[in-house]
Structures are given as C-alpha cells and as structure tokens.
C-alpha cells in the first residue's frame, strides 16, 4: 500500500492545484468530486447545512429518486452470457463495402486480422470505461469518485477482461495486449488531466507496478485454493482501505459482483469478446438490462 499511497498522494496533490473537473472528463458523465479519504457523514452533513435548507431539500429529493441499494441482496442471481443480442443497438459491426470500395479497403489492410483486432480492442476498452466512469458504480458500491477509486475500478475490470481472454489461448493473450496498450494510453491521459505533468514517466511506472500487483492478487484470490473471503479482503485493501472497516459490506458486494462478472464473461462467446459486442451487468434497475442467457 505504501507505493500506491505515495503515487496517489502526488497525483491528488497535483489535481488539487488544477481544476479537477477536467480529470476523467467524458462526454455525458458528471465531473468527479475533489479527492477525499473516504465517506464522512459529518462532512456530508456540514456540506448540506452550509447549502441551506432549500439545497438540502433538493438533495434529499434527488437522492430519493435513486433506486434503493441493498448491498446484501445484490449480485446473487444466476450468471449468464453478457453477449449483446443480434438486434441490440449497442452492437458494433464493421462496415460492409462492396465492389471497388471493398477492394480498396482490402488493399489498405482494413480487413486484416491485426486491424480487426485493434478495432475490437478499442470497443472492448470502451465497454470497460463505460462501466467504470458511470456514476452508477460509485453509487452502488458507496465510493467517492477520486483518482484512486476510478483507477482501482479500472484495474479490476481490466483484470476481468484479461482473465477471460486467457481462456482463448495465444489469440486471447495477443488480443489482451492490444487492450492493455489502449488502457496504458488512457491512464496516461487521465494522470495528465489530473495535473501531473512533471515526472509523468515515473508515476506511470508506479501505476504499472500497482496494476500488475493487483492482477496477481486478484488471480490468487479467485483461484480454487483461495478462501471464500480472500477476494473480499483483496478488494477492500485495493479499493476501500482508506474508508475503514465500515466499508466491508460494500467490499463484499463488489466481490460478489466481481465473481459473477467473471463467470458471466466465461459464458460469453469468443466472437463477442473479440468484437466488443458484450455489456457488463447493469448495476441499477433503471439501467438497461444485461443480455439474456445464450443457450
């Protein structure tokens, strides 16, 4: 944890000196809140009081509109394939050219295996960031949206995808390398937007060590030899440690979600995984439903 805290502290400190609202900027996603060290009911109450009764009432009304989250009963349903159905508007397909256009694109290697893999890897990484950058995941798992929590969730979902791709042998490992290169570039942009421009290479190396360290821990925690609570403990250390022991229920819910998604991805066919035509499980009832089981 010391290496992570050193890196996170430098990133957070730099972010505070710049406009943090520029960090993690994504079309259609809310700007993150300033970094903090966890839930603070007293701070939340003080903030609500400082906004006055009208603002507090508005906040209460908005909060009441959100679906109720019951951590203990979430992510216990039977796993199913995450592949998108053929008629899903979320599917991404290569354009189908004919005649001279098809010939030209073929000569330009548009239909080569490498080009198709790179396009698929971009779609897969978009599926990851769509899940990680939405406010739903922070609301459900009771997380403040900081650089650390966003990065930790990003690593967790990267691990889920890379773990699934390993099941496809050499092709899956090679495809996973394309995704990792896209991830690496995205993290560099996120760190830069958070205000870290000096010693960027150094901090990217630190984050890379954290990435691989977490991957090893997740692999170990979900192995057949692991104890039932190992994954909960690893997730708590990687994601929730700064929030104290009161976050264990949320960590347990995130562990159940992680186990379920790992199984769902194993049930998702190779074509969907390599094209990106799948979608992680919806986290709230008002989100679009996940794909139906493929029989």
N, C-alpha and C positions, 0 to 999 in steps of 0.2 A: 504493500500500500504506500510506502514512503515515496517510491518513484512516481506513482500516479499522483499523489498529493502535491509533489514538487512541480510536476508538469501542469496540473490543473490550477495550482495557485498562480503560476506565472501567466497562464492563459486568462484566468479570471481577472487578475490584476490589470492586465493589458486591456481587457474588454471593458473594465470599468472606466478607463481613461478615454475610451472611444464611445461611440453610440452603439450599445449592444443590440439595439433594434435592427442593426444591419447584419448581425450574425444570424446564421441559419435562415436567411431570407428565402422564402419560397412563395411562388405565386399561390394565393389562396390560403396561406397558413398564417396564423397570428404571430406577431413578434414575440420572442421569448422574454421572460421577466428577468430582472437583474439576478446574478448568482446569489444563492444563499446556502446555508449549511443544513437545510432540511425543513421539515414542517415546523412552524412556530405558531401555535394557536394564539399566543399572546400578541405576537406581531400582527397577525391577521386581524385580531380584534381591534388593535390600536389603529391599524390602517383603515378599518371600516368606520371607526369612531371619528377619525380625522376627516373622512369624506363627508361626514354629516349624515343625518337620518335619511335624507332623500336618496343619497347614493347607496347607503346601506340597504335600504328597502329594494332599490333596483337590483343590487347584487343578489339579495335573497330571492327575488322573483326569478332572476336569470338562473340561479342555482336550482330553484325548484323545478324549472323546465327541463333539467337534465334527467335522464333516466336514473333510477336508483341503482347504485352499485352495491352488490352483496358479494364481497370477496370470497366468502367461504363456499358459495354455491356456484362460482364461475368456473368455466373450462373443465367441466366434468362430463360433457356429452361425448358420445362415441365419435372417434376421429373419422374423417372422410377425406377423399381426394380434394385438393384445392384447385384443380384444373378448371378453367373457365369453360362454360358450355359453348358449343359452336356458334350460337346466336348472341353471345354476350357482346354488348357494345364496348366492353373493355379489352376485347381481343385485339392484338396487333398482328397484322399479316403483311408479308412482303407484297409490293405492287406487282401485278401480273401484266407484263407487257407482251405484245405480240409483234411479229414481223420484224421490221428494221430496228425498232426500239429494243426489242428483246435481244437481237444480235449485238447492238451497241453496248447494252448493259452487260452482256455476257463477256464481250471483249474487254470491258472495263473492270472485269472480275467482281461485278456486283453480286453475282450468284455463287461466287467461290465459297468454299467451306469456311475459310477464315473470315470473310466479310459477313457471312450469315451469323457466325459465332459472335462477332463483335456487336452486331445489331442486337442479337439476342441477349448478350451480356448487359447492354445498356438498358433493355427493357426489364431484365431481372433486377438490376440495381434500382431502377425506378420503382419497382414493386416494394423493395426494401425501404427506400426513403419515404414512399407514400405512407407506409405503416408507421415509421419511426417519427416523422415530422408532424403528423396529425396530433391535435390536442387530445384525441380520444385516449391514446395510450398513456398519456400523463394523468388524465382524469381517472381512468380506471385503476391504475396502479399507484395512485397517490404520490406522484412525483412532481417536484418543481422542475420547470424547464430551464436547465442550465447546460453549459457546455458539457459538463461531466455526465449528466444523466442522458443527454442526447447521444453522446459518444458511446456510452455504455450500452444503450439500447441498439445502436447501430452495429456495434461489435457482436452483440447477442444474435441479431438477425443475420448478420454475415455468417456467423458460425452455423446457424441452422441451414442456410443455403449450401455452404461449402461441405457440410456434413452429408447432406443429401446427394450432392454431385459426386462425392467419393464413391457412392454406390454404383456409379456408372463407369468405374474403372478409369483408364487413362484419358478417355474422352472427357469425362466429367472433371477430372483434375485440371486438364488443359483449359476447359471452359471456365472453371473456377478462377484460373489465373487471370483471364480477361476481366472478370468481375472484380477481382482484387485490385487490378490496376485502375479501374474506374473508381473504386472506393478510395484508393490512396489519393487520387487527384481531388476527389470531393472533400476528403478530410483536410487536405492542404488548403483548399479554398475556404473551408469553414474556420480553420485556425487563423488564416489571414483576415477574414472578415471580423473575427473576434478581436483583432487589433494586434496580433503577434506578427510582426514583420522582421524584427531583428532575431537572429539565431533561429530562424524558422526551420532550417535543416536539422538543428539539434533537437527541437521539440517534436518534429516529425519522427525522428528516430526513437524518442522516448515513447511516443504514442504507438509506434510499430511494436516495440517491446511489450507494451501493455496488451496490444491486440493478440499477439502470439501467446502471451502468458495466459490470457483469458480463454483462448481457444483450447489450450491444453487442459485447463481446469474444467471447462465445460465437458470436454470429451471424457475426462476421468469421472466427473460427477454423474454422467448419464450411462456409464458403462454397466454391464451386467453385474460386475463385482461391487458397484457402489451401493452405499446405504440409501434408504429412501429419502432421508433428509439432507443428503450431500448436496444435491442441486439447489435446494433452498438456501443452504449456508453459503454456497459459492455465489449465488445471485445476490444474497444480502451483502456480502463483502464487496462485490463488484459494483453494485448499483445503489444500495441503501445504507452503507456503513455510516455515512455522515449523518443519517437521520435517526440513529439509535435503535434500540431494541423494539421500540413501539412500531417499527416498520416491518416486523417479521411477518405479520398477516399478509401485507401487500407483497412481500418477497415470496411467500408461499403461493399466492395467487399467480404471480409471474412465473414461478417454477411450474405450476400446473399448465399454464398457457404454453410454456416452452416445451414441455413433454408432449403436449397434444399437437403442437405445430410440427414437431419433429416427426411424429407418427403420420400426421396428415401429409407432410411432404414426401415421406416414404411411399405413401399410397398414390402420389401424383406421378403420372407417367412421364417418361423421358422427353417426349416431344413438347409437353407443356413446360417442363423445366428448362429446356434449351431454347425455347422461343419466348419465355417470359409470360406465357398465357396461363397464369395462375394468379391467385389473390390470397393473401393471408386472411385468416379468420377475422370477421368483423368483431370489434370489441364492445360495441354498444348496440342495443336493439334498434336504434334509429339509423344505424349504418346499413349499407347494402349487405344482403345475406351472402354467406360463402357459397361456393359451388356445391351442387348436390353430389352425393357419392357416385363414383363411377363404378359400374358393375361389369 
